[in-house]
């Protein structure tokens, strides 16, 4: 495992997971996993192995030919996601207790707040009114001064949590840089593509993931708004804690690096010939050389020669990189 991987793990997880667990996880990550007996020595005992497994930071792989089990570290993004989920769950539980306390003294809430000053309820607040959620989303969007970051599953259906109605024709109404991540199945929906293109034409950036497991909005690393349900926007968590918002921002950046950029219409085809472009379109559909040969109507040797030319043009070492680079350059839709 490279030193860079260790540094990234510490940057993403430090302050989010317990320091002693992070130390054990980095050891296992640096070793790129090890057999059970070696893990006992590496992690200073079986109890630490169980602690990592319980925290979702490591797991045992399938047994090898000698029936031995290998302890492997879970990917950093998975560990971060689980840690954020646990943090959000703890914040929610704390807030529910706080909300109940405020309910009990609601007759004197204002005076109580004046005595205690800025109470911790300002760090997180549950919003259950859909109209208030929509209003908060609009306020956060238009008050963002530097960056407006959004993650969503669906662009077009249901309550338009990610794009308020008035922003459908001008996706970024402020000078803030808008970056949005959606599930890749949105590109199949004409209505969704229209809204995605509106964001791109307004200067925003859109990327796609095969699957998103949460929805969130972040304004300037200051405030985050997270729906508590994926399918509807009847309740949301408004977070002002700089620690949690910062962690959510790091998680967004992790997703952003893995996501595929959206190729807007009017793309530049560069110096590729029409034949090469046709072959490239088929390559990104994961067709074999033989299938491409049948589709294009040319010999297999010619197809393989064109594939080599395309890889050289894109600076790609394999087909996966060909697809990524083609999308980044806008050569395919």
C-alpha positions as CSV (number, residue, x, y, z in Angstrom):
1,X,0.0,0.0,0.0
2,X,1.5,3.4,-1.0
3,X,2.3,6.2,1.4
4,X,-0.2,8.3,-0.5
5,X,-3.0,6.0,0.5
6,X,-2.0,6.2,4.1
7,X,-2.0,10.0,3.9
8,X,-5.4,10.1,2.3
9,X,-6.9,7.8,4.9
10,X,-5.6,10.0,7.7
11,X,-6.9,13.2,6.0
12,X,-10.3,11.7,5.5
13,X,-10.7,9.9,8.8
14,X,-8.7,11.9,11.4
15,X,-11.1,13.5,13.8
16,X,-14.0,11.5,12.5
17,X,-13.1,8.1,13.9
18,X,-11.4,7.4,17.2
19,X,-7.7,8.0,17.2
20,X,-6.8,4.5,18.5
21,X,-9.0,2.8,15.9
22,X,-7.5,5.0,13.1
23,X,-4.0,3.9,14.2
24,X,-4.9,0.3,14.0
25,X,-6.7,0.8,10.6
26,X,-3.7,2.6,9.1
27,X,-1.4,-0.3,10.2
28,X,-3.6,-2.8,8.5
29,X,-4.0,-0.5,5.5
30,X,-0.3,-0.1,5.2
31,X,0.2,-3.9,5.4
32,X,-2.5,-4.3,2.7
33,X,-4.1,-6.9,5.0
34,X,-2.6,-10.0,6.5
35,X,-3.3,-13.6,7.6
36,X,-5.1,-14.0,11.0
37,X,-2.0,-14.9,13.0
38,X,-0.1,-12.0,11.5
39,X,-3.0,-9.7,12.2
40,X,-3.0,-10.6,15.9
41,X,0.6,-9.5,16.1
42,X,0.2,-6.5,13.9
43,X,-2.8,-5.2,15.8
44,X,-1.6,-6.1,19.3
45,X,-4.2,-8.7,20.1
46,X,-7.4,-10.4,19.0
47,X,-9.5,-7.8,20.8
48,X,-8.3,-5.1,18.4
49,X,-9.2,-7.3,15.4
50,X,-12.7,-7.5,16.8
51,X,-12.8,-3.7,17.4
52,X,-11.9,-3.0,13.8
53,X,-14.5,-5.5,12.5
54,X,-17.2,-4.1,14.8
55,X,-16.4,-0.6,13.6
56,X,-16.8,-1.7,9.9
57,X,-13.1,-0.9,9.2
58,X,-11.9,-4.4,8.4
59,X,-13.3,-7.8,7.4
60,X,-12.1,-11.3,6.9
61,X,-11.9,-12.4,3.3
62,X,-12.7,-15.9,2.0
63,X,-10.4,-18.7,3.2
64,X,-7.4,-19.5,1.0
65,X,-6.1,-22.9,-0.2
66,X,-4.6,-23.6,3.2
67,X,-7.9,-22.7,4.9
68,X,-6.4,-19.6,6.4
69,X,-8.4,-16.4,6.7
70,X,-7.0,-13.0,5.6
71,X,-8.0,-9.9,7.5
72,X,-8.3,-7.0,5.0
73,X,-9.0,-3.3,5.5
74,X,-12.3,-2.0,4.1
75,X,-12.0,0.8,1.5
76,X,-11.4,4.2,2.9
77,X,-14.6,5.6,1.4
78,X,-16.7,2.8,2.9
79,X,-15.1,3.5,6.4
80,X,-15.8,7.2,6.0
81,X,-19.4,6.6,4.9
82,X,-20.1,4.3,7.9
83,X,-18.4,6.8,10.3
84,X,-20.5,9.7,8.9
85,X,-23.7,7.6,9.3
86,X,-22.8,6.8,12.9
87,X,-22.1,10.5,13.5
88,X,-25.4,11.6,12.0
89,X,-27.2,9.0,14.0
90,X,-25.6,10.2,17.2
91,X,-26.3,13.9,16.4
92,X,-29.9,12.9,15.6
93,X,-30.3,11.1,18.9
94,X,-28.8,14.1,20.8
95,X,-31.0,16.5,19.0
96,X,-34.1,14.4,19.8
97,X,-33.3,14.6,23.5
98,X,-32.7,18.3,23.2
99,X,-36.0,18.8,21.3
100,X,-37.9,16.9,24.0
101,X,-36.3,19.1,26.7
102,X,-37.3,22.2,24.8
103,X,-40.8,20.9,24.3
104,X,-41.1,20.4,28.1
105,X,-40.1,24.0,28.8
106,X,-41.7,25.5,25.7
107,X,-43.7,28.0,27.9
108,X,-40.4,29.7,28.7
109,X,-38.2,28.8,25.7
110,X,-37.2,32.3,24.8
111,X,-36.0,33.3,28.3
112,X,-34.2,29.9,28.7
113,X,-32.3,30.5,25.5
114,X,-31.3,34.0,26.6
115,X,-29.9,32.5,29.8
116,X,-28.0,29.7,28.2
117,X,-26.7,31.8,25.2
118,X,-26.0,29.9,22.0
119,X,-27.2,26.5,22.9
120,X,-26.1,23.3,21.1
121,X,-29.4,23.0,19.3
122,X,-27.9,25.4,16.8
123,X,-25.5,22.6,15.6
124,X,-28.4,20.5,14.3
125,X,-32.1,20.9,13.8
126,X,-34.7,18.5,12.5
127,X,-37.1,20.1,10.0
128,X,-40.4,18.3,9.4
129,X,-42.3,20.8,7.4
130,X,-41.9,20.2,3.6
131,X,-42.5,23.9,2.8
132,X,-39.8,24.9,5.3
133,X,-37.4,22.4,3.8
134,X,-38.0,23.8,0.3
135,X,-37.5,27.3,1.7
136,X,-34.3,26.4,3.5
137,X,-32.9,24.8,0.3
138,X,-33.7,27.9,-1.6
139,X,-32.1,30.2,1.0
140,X,-29.0,28.1,1.3
141,X,-28.6,27.9,-2.5
142,X,-29.0,31.7,-3.0
143,X,-26.8,32.6,0.0
144,X,-23.9,30.4,-1.0
145,X,-21.0,32.7,-1.8
146,X,-18.3,30.2,-2.9
147,X,-19.6,26.7,-3.4
148,X,-23.0,25.0,-3.7
149,X,-22.6,21.2,-3.5
150,X,-25.4,18.8,-4.0
151,X,-25.8,15.0,-4.1
152,X,-29.1,13.5,-5.2
153,X,-30.6,10.3,-6.7
154,X,-33.2,11.7,-9.1
155,X,-33.3,15.1,-10.9
156,X,-36.8,15.1,-12.3
157,X,-39.3,13.1,-10.3
158,X,-41.0,13.9,-7.0
159,X,-40.5,17.1,-5.0
160,X,-37.8,19.0,-6.7
161,X,-35.5,19.1,-3.7
162,X,-32.3,19.7,-5.8
163,X,-33.6,22.2,-8.3
164,X,-36.2,24.7,-7.1
165,X,-38.8,25.5,-9.7
166,X,-37.6,29.1,-10.2
167,X,-34.1,27.7,-10.9
168,X,-35.1,25.3,-13.6
169,X,-34.1,27.7,-16.4
170,X,-31.1,29.2,-14.6
171,X,-29.6,26.5,-12.4
172,X,-27.1,28.7,-10.5
173,X,-28.6,32.1,-9.5
174,X,-25.6,33.2,-7.5
175,X,-21.9,33.5,-8.2
176,X,-21.2,30.4,-6.1
177,X,-19.7,27.5,-8.0
178,X,-22.3,24.7,-8.3
179,X,-21.2,21.1,-8.3
180,X,-23.8,18.3,-8.5
181,X,-23.7,14.5,-8.3
182,X,-26.6,12.4,-9.5
183,X,-27.2,8.7,-10.2
184,X,-26.3,7.7,-13.7
185,X,-29.7,6.5,-14.6
186,X,-30.8,10.1,-14.8
187,X,-29.1,10.4,-18.2
188,X,-31.8,8.1,-19.6
189,X,-34.6,10.6,-18.7
190,X,-35.2,13.5,-21.2
191,X,-36.6,15.7,-18.4
192,X,-33.7,15.0,-16.2
193,X,-31.2,15.7,-19.0
194,X,-32.9,19.1,-19.6
195,X,-32.3,20.1,-16.0
196,X,-28.7,18.7,-16.0
197,X,-28.0,20.7,-19.2
198,X,-29.4,23.8,-17.5
199,X,-26.9,23.4,-14.7
200,X,-24.1,22.9,-17.1
201,X,-25.1,25.8,-19.3
202,X,-25.3,28.1,-16.2
203,X,-21.6,27.2,-15.5
204,X,-22.2,24.4,-13.0
205,X,-20.5,21.0,-13.1
206,X,-22.4,17.7,-13.0
207,X,-21.1,14.2,-12.5
208,X,-22.7,10.8,-12.3
209,X,-22.3,7.8,-10.0
210,X,-23.8,4.3,-10.6
211,X,-25.5,4.6,-7.2
212,X,-25.9,7.4,-4.6
213,X,-26.8,6.3,-1.0
214,X,-27.8,9.7,0.4
215,X,-29.0,13.1,-0.5
216,X,-27.4,16.3,0.7
217,X,-26.7,20.0,0.1
218,X,-23.7,21.9,1.4
219,X,-23.3,25.7,1.3
220,X,-19.8,27.1,1.7
221,X,-18.7,24.4,4.2
222,X,-20.9,26.2,6.7
223,X,-24.4,24.6,6.5
224,X,-25.6,21.2,5.3
225,X,-29.2,20.0,4.6
226,X,-29.7,16.3,4.6
227,X,-33.1,14.6,3.9
228,X,-33.8,11.9,6.4
229,X,-35.5,9.8,3.7
230,X,-34.3,9.1,0.2
231,X,-37.6,8.9,-1.6
232,X,-39.5,12.0,-0.1
233,X,-38.5,15.3,1.5
234,X,-40.9,15.3,4.5
235,X,-38.1,15.6,7.0
236,X,-34.5,16.8,6.9
237,X,-31.6,17.5,9.2
238,X,-30.1,21.0,9.1
239,X,-26.5,20.9,10.3
240,X,-24.4,23.8,11.3
241,X,-21.6,21.9,13.1
242,X,-18.4,22.8,11.3
243,X,-16.9,19.4,12.2
244,X,-19.7,17.4,10.6
245,X,-20.2,19.8,7.7
246,X,-16.5,19.5,7.0
247,X,-16.7,15.7,7.1
248,X,-19.6,15.8,4.7
249,X,-17.6,18.0,2.4
250,X,-14.7,15.5,2.4
251,X,-17.2,12.8,1.6
252,X,-18.5,14.8,-1.3
253,X,-15.0,15.3,-2.7
254,X,-14.4,11.5,-2.4
255,X,-17.6,10.9,-4.4
256,X,-16.7,13.6,-6.9
257,X,-13.4,11.9,-7.7
258,X,-15.1,8.6,-8.4
259,X,-18.0,10.1,-10.5
260,X,-18.0,10.4,-14.3
261,X,-18.3,14.0,-15.7
262,X,-21.3,14.9,-17.7
263,X,-20.6,15.5,-21.4
264,X,-22.6,18.5,-22.6
265,X,-24.0,18.8,-26.1
266,X,-21.8,20.4,-28.8
267,X,-18.7,18.4,-27.8
268,X,-15.4,18.6,-29.5
269,X,-14.4,15.5,-31.4
270,X,-10.7,16.4,-31.5
271,X,-8.5,14.7,-34.2
272,X,-10.3,11.4,-34.2
273,X,-11.7,10.2,-37.6
274,X,-15.4,9.3,-38.0
275,X,-14.4,5.6,-38.0
276,X,-12.5,6.0,-34.8
277,X,-15.3,7.9,-33.1
278,X,-17.8,5.2,-34.2
279,X,-15.5,2.5,-32.7
280,X,-15.1,4.6,-29.5
281,X,-18.8,4.9,-29.1
282,X,-19.0,1.1,-29.2
283,X,-16.1,0.6,-26.9
284,X,-17.7,2.6,-24.1
285,X,-20.7,0.3,-24.4
286,X,-18.3,-2.5,-23.3
287,X,-18.5,-4.4,-26.7
288,X,-15.8,-6.8,-27.5
289,X,-13.4,-6.3,-30.5
290,X,-15.3,-9.0,-32.3
291,X,-18.7,-7.3,-31.7
292,X,-17.3,-3.9,-32.7
293,X,-16.0,-5.5,-35.9
294,X,-19.4,-6.8,-36.7
295,X,-21.1,-3.5,-36.0
296,X,-18.7,-1.4,-38.0
297,X,-18.3,-3.9,-40.8
298,X,-14.5,-3.9,-40.9
299,X,-11.9,-6.6,-40.1
300,X,-11.0,-7.6,-36.6
301,X,-7.3,-6.6,-37.2
302,X,-8.4,-3.1,-38.3
303,X,-10.6,-2.7,-35.2
304,X,-7.7,-3.7,-33.0
305,X,-5.4,-1.2,-34.8
306,X,-8.0,1.5,-34.4
307,X,-8.4,0.7,-30.7
308,X,-4.7,1.1,-30.2
309,X,-4.8,4.4,-32.0
310,X,-7.7,5.6,-29.8
311,X,-5.9,4.5,-26.6
312,X,-2.8,6.4,-27.7
313,X,-4.8,9.5,-28.6
314,X,-6.5,9.5,-25.2
315,X,-3.4,8.4,-23.2
316,X,-5.3,5.5,-21.8
317,X,-3.8,2.2,-20.7
318,X,-6.9,0.1,-20.7
319,X,-10.6,0.2,-21.8
320,X,-11.8,1.5,-18.5
321,X,-9.5,4.5,-18.8
322,X,-10.6,4.9,-22.4
323,X,-14.2,5.3,-21.3
324,X,-13.4,7.8,-18.5
325,X,-11.2,9.9,-20.7
326,X,-13.7,9.9,-23.6
327,X,-16.4,11.2,-21.2
328,X,-14.1,13.8,-19.7
329,X,-13.2,15.2,-23.1
330,X,-16.8,15.1,-24.2
331,X,-16.2,12.7,-27.0
332,X,-19.2,10.5,-26.1
333,X,-22.5,11.3,-24.5
